[in-house]
Amino acid sequence: MTRLVICICVLTAGALCVFGMSAKPRRKSVHESDVVTVFLTGNELGALKPCGCSTGQLGGFDRRATVLNSVPASRRLIVDTGSFVEGRGEQDIIKFKIIIQAFNLLGYDLVNLGKEDIEIAEDLRLLDGMKSIFSIISAHGGADANVPARFTKKLSLKDKVVAVTIASFDANSASIEQAGRLFIAQPGRQTANILIVNDCNERIIASIAEMGIVDCLVCPAEAEEATLISEPNERPLVVSVGRDGQYVGRLQIRSGEAEEGLKFSYLPVPVTEDLRPEESLVELYRLYQQWVKEANLLEKYPRFLLPNGLEYMGSESCKGCHECEDAYDIWSKNPHARAYATLERVGSQFDPECVVCHVVGMKYEGGFISAEKTGHLKDVGCESCHGPGSEHIRSWGAVRTTGPKSVCTDCHTPDESVNYEGNEQRYLEEIIHWTEPNAPADVKKKRESED
């Protein structure tokens, strides 16, 4: 544990080198002083990095650095709107701690804590430590937590200073009028007011717009993609930041004519796989993998009992009968038969969220536990799709396999298998390893004649 703490300290120090300094100053473009940028992220929900099982996947803290560093630190504000993880399980807690370190390495100015975030942070006694590395706000701070509901940073815009204020508001427990009190009038100074809310129905949006105080309203995300919800020129500009870190919202603030005031625009920036990963964040993900391994989460994974006394036997047990049909031989040459090795290559073989789709029966008693204890159940084997084979084998094929069985979309989801939807037939053709099925009695006779 001491070694892990040292690793975190090294990573934190590395962030100062990577993000706080540059080899030489970047020459300002002609129009650079005309705009400041507020980068908005949120709803990480524990998605530290795409699984990498297919091309085209978006997201990853290590790639995000390239997007954020596209704007000089003096002209940007980096904000996360909250919802670090999905639950409070042991793996969620590990992710929560890693995400704090990721925000530090990425140079976040401000992090908004949602209700679950602040409760987890208080339980882990992390609030004071978080305050020391970035500013935090919350609509759920309360007197005990001593967390403010707003934050202001002054940035240069042309030859003036703009005060960017970001506030957090609980629309479910407070009156809309209270939201207006979060912003302080600053006569003679340009202001940009951004409000993060935890609910955003039409009534709430209309009520906030009527106050004429808020310039940008950040709503909870309903989809992975960051979205401009309002019309481009409406005030407030209503946006969402998306989910799972797949996009970064880029809110740009420009100087308008004297009578126009500030101009706001919003563009979702996808975090694509061609972006250069930042090594300090790659190393942080390795630390996450190490923590997951040391927590032994694979063996702690919750499992259901198999019905009717069924057992998993492993794909080698199917070979005796099905080799004569070439079914086993064909399966053994397709990617499903090497699924576990893909995890080993990237160091994710101890992460239950990854392993569950690369082995047989991990969700059930008697299914995969670890490569050492249940090596015969590695890979997407026969019983992944056909169900536990114990009774089928003992009856020499007379008893057909039954559930639980996995279907393709259990693992080939839009996030993990980007190109699957709409190409189901092509994917199926790549794994065909069967002919017309033999009647159970014929299989039995064939096996008996061989013996």
N, C-alpha and C positions, 0 to 999 in steps of 0.2 A: 504493500500500500504506500510505503514511503516513496518507492521508486515512481509510482504513478503520480503522486503529488508533485515530485520534482519535474516530471514530464509536463504537467500543466503549467508550472512556473516557467519552464523553458519556452513553452508555446506562447505564453503571455508576453514574455520578453521579446520573442521573435516577432510578435505583432507590431511592436514599436518600430522594429527595423523595417519590416515589410511595408507597413502602412503609414508610418509617421515620417519617413524620410524618402527622398528620391535622389538619384544620382546628380541631376541638374534641373534647374527650374524649367518648366514647360513654357514656351513662348505663347503669350496670349493671342488668340485670334481677334479679328477686328470686332466681332460682336460678342465676345465672351463676357464682357462686363454687363451686357444687356439682359442676362438671365441667371437666375439661381435655380437649383434643382433640389427637390425633396424626393428622395427615393423612399418608397413605401413597400414594406413586405408584411407578412403575417400569416396566420393559420398554417404554421409549419406542420402541426399535427404529427410531429415525430419523424417527418420525412427528411432525413439527413442527406440522403443521396439516392438517386435512382438505382434500381437493382441492377441495371445493365444487361438484363436478359435479352433485350432486343435493341435495335438501333432506333434513333429518333426520340429517346426519352428526354424529358425536360427536368431541370432542377439540379440541386446539389449545392451545398454551401461552398465547396471548393471552386465551382465555376462562377458563382455569384460575384466573387471578388472582381472579376474582369468588368462586369456591368457597373458596379459601384465605383470602381477606380477610373471609369471613363470621364468622370468629372473631378476636377481638383478639389481637395478637401476644403479649401477656402470658399468654394462656391456651391457647396452641397450640404444637405442635412439628411442623415440616414436614420430612418424610423421603422421600427417593427410594431405592428398593431396588436400583437398578442396571440394567445392560443398556441403555446409551445408544443404540447403533446395531447394525445387523445384520452389518456386515462391516468391511473395512479399505480399501475403495476410496476414491478421491479425494473423492467426494461424501459418503461416510460420515465422513471426517475433517473436512470442512467442517461437517457436522451436529454432530459431537462438540463442536467449539469453540462452536458456536451454543448448544447445550444447556447448556454450562457457564454462558454468559452469561444464559440464560433462568432457570436456578436462582438465579443471583445476583439478578436483577431480581424474582423471585417471593419472595425472602426465605427460601430454604431454610435450615434449621438444620443438616441432616445429609444426606450423600450416601454411600450404600454403593456401593463399586466392585466389580463382578464381575471374574472373571478377565480377560475381554477388555477391560473398561474400564480396569483398572489397567495392562495391557500397552500399550494405546494411549496412555494418559496418560504413561507412562514414556517411550515412544518419542518423543512430542512434547514432552517435558520440561515438562509442565504441572502436575505434582503439587504443587510448591511454590506455584504461583499459585492452585491450587484450595484449598489449605489456608488461604490468606489471605482467602478470601471465604466459605467455609462449612467446617464440620467434615466430615471424611471418615473412613470406616472400611472395612475389607475383611478378608475371610478369606484373602486371597491377597497381603497386603502384603509379607511377608517382611522380612528384616533390611535389605536395601538400600533398599526403598521407605519404610521407617519410617512405616508407616500402622498405627494401632491397630486392634484388632478390636472395640472397644466404645466407647460414648459415653454420657454421663449428663448429663441436664439436670434441675434442680430447679424444680418448678412449685408454685404455691400452690393448694391444694385445700381449700376451706372455711377453717378456721383452722389448717390444718397444711401441711406441705411434703411433696410426693410426689417421690421420686427416680425419674425415668423413665430406665431404661437400655436401650439398643438395641445388640445385638451381632450380628456376622456370623459365620456358621459354615459350613465346607465339610464337608458330611456324607459326601462321597465319599472323603476322604483322612484324616479324623480320627475317633477313636472318639467315640461319643455322650457318654461320660463327660466328655470335654474340653469339651463345650458348657456343662456345669454350672459349670465353673471360670471362665466368662466373666462370671458375675454374683457380685458381692461382697455378702455379707450386711451389712445395715445395721440393727442392733438398735435398736428404739425409733423407727424411721422407716418410713413407708409407702413401699413400692417397687412399681414396675410394670416388669416385665422382658419385653422384646420381642426375639425371636430371628428373624433373617433367615437362611434356609437355602437352599442351591442344589439340594436334592433332598428330596422329601417323600413317600416311600411310607408305607404303613401301619405298617411296622416302625419307621421313624424317628419317626413321630408318637407311636406308643405308647411308645417308649423315652424320648422327651423328656418325655412326660406323666408317666411313672413318677418322674422326678426331682423333680417337684413344685416346680420353681423358676420355670419359664417361664409367664408369664401369656398371652402372645399369640405364636403361631408364624406367620411370614409365609412362605408356600410359593411356588414358581415358578408363574407363571400358565399355564393351559392354554387360556384363552379371552380374548376382548377384555374381557369384563365382570369387574369386581372381584367377588369371591365370598366369602361366609361358608361355609367348608367344613365346619366342625364344627357341632354343635348350639349354639344361642345361649348356653346357660349352662354349656357345658363349659369345663374348664380343662386345658390351655391353649385359648384361642380360636384356631382355625386359620383363616387367611384367605389370599386371594390378592389382588393389586392390579390384575389385568387387564393388557391390552396396549395399545400404541399411544396411550397417554394419553387413552383414551376415558372413563375413570372416575377419580375420586379416592376412595380408601378413607378413610372417617372412623371412626377408632377413638376412642371416647369412654370416659373413665375417670371414674367417679363414686365418691363416698364411700358406703360401706354402713354398716350398724350395726357397732358395735365388734367383735362376734364374727364378722361377715361379711367384713371387710376391704374391699378395693376391688372395684367392679363394672365389668365391661368389656362394651361393645357395639360392633358393627361394622355400618356402613351404606355400601354403594357409592353414590357420588354421580355421576350422569352429567354430563359436560361438554357441555351442549347448545348448540345454535346460537343460542338466544335470550339467552345470557349476554353481558353487555356486554364487548367486547374491551378490554384494557388497552393504551393507545396506545404505551407504551414497548416492549411486546412486539410490537405490530404493526410498529413501526419496526425492531425486531430481525429480524423476518422479511424485511423489505425488504433489510436488510443481507445476509441469507442469499441472497436472489435475486441481489443484486449480485455476491457472491462466486462463485456458480454461473456467472453470465454471464462473469465475468472468467477463470474457470478453463476456459472454452470446452468444457464437458463434452459438449455436443451432438456436436461433431465427434469427440470421443474415445470416444463410445459404442461398445461392442463390436458388431460386425456379422458375420453369416454370409453366405457366398456363395449366390446364388440358383442353383438347379439348372438344368442344361441350357441355360445361356446366356440365361436369361430376363431381361427388363428391365422396370422400371416405366416407364410412359408418361405417366401423369397422366390425370385424369378428362376433360380437354378432348379427349383422343385418342379417347374413346369416343363423343363427342357426334355425330360424323358419321353413324354407323349407328343409334345408339339414341335419337337425338332424334326420329326418325320414329315411334317407339313411345311417345313421351312419357316414357320411362324417365329420360333425362337431365334433362329439365325438372322432373319430380317430385322427383328426388333433389336438384336444386339448390335446392329450396325447403324442404327439411327440415333440422333442426338439425345433422345430420352434415356438411352442406356448409359450415357456419359454425363447425366445432369449434375451429379454430385461433384464431379471433377471441376466443373465450371465454378463452383463455389470455392473450392480449394485454391484455384488460381488467383482469386481476388481476396482471399482471407475471410470469407463470409460463412465458412462451414460451421461456425458455432452460434450463428444468429438464427434463432428459431423463426423469425419472420421471413427469412430467406430459405432456410432448410426445408420448411414444410412443403414447398412445391417441388423439391428436388429428391424426395425420398418416398418410401412406401409407408402409409398409415401412421404418420406422426401424431395425428389427432386422436389416436385410439390406443388403448392398452394392448401391448403386444406388438405395436408398430415401432417405427424407427426411434431410437434413443440417442445413439452416438455411433460413430464409425467403429469404435472399439467394441461396443456391446452388441450392436445389431448391424454389423457390416453387410450381412446378406440382404438387408432392406435398403441399401443405398440405391440411388437413381430412381427415375420414374419407371417402375417395373410393372410386370404383368398385373399385379394385384392393385395397383393404383387405379386402373380403369375397370378391371374385371371383378374386383372385390376379393376378400380373403379366400385363400384357396384350400384351406385344410380339408373341408368335407368333399370338395370336388376331387382332390387328390386321393383321399382315403377310399372313395367310392369308385376309383378308376374312371372318373368322368361321368358316372351315372347321375350324380347330383350336380346340378349347375351352380355356378358361383352366383352369389347374391350380394346385396349391399353390405356395408357402405361402399359405394363406388364414386370416384371423382369424375366430373365431366370437364371438358376442355376449358370452359370459361371459369372454372374454379381458380385456375392459375393464369390462363391467358386473358387477363383483364386489360382494359384500355391503358392502364398505367404501366403494367409489367410487360405487356405484349402489344406494342403500339400498332403494329400492322395486322393484327389478327382479325379484328372486326372488318367484315366485308371480304375477307380472303379465307374464310373458313374451309372451303373446299380444297383450296391449294394446300393449306396446312395439313388437311386430312390425307391428301394423296401422298404426302411425304412420309407418313408413318404407316401406310397400309402394310400389314404383315399377315393377312389372312386370305383364305379362299372360301369357298362355300363350306360352312361348318359341317363337320361329321356328326352324325347322331351319336349320343353318348355310348350306346351299345357297340357301335362300330369301333370307337376308340378303345373300349375295353377289350374287344376281341383282338384288335391289332396288338395291344400291349401283351395279352396273354400268349399270343402266338410267338412274339419275340422272346418271351421268357421260356 
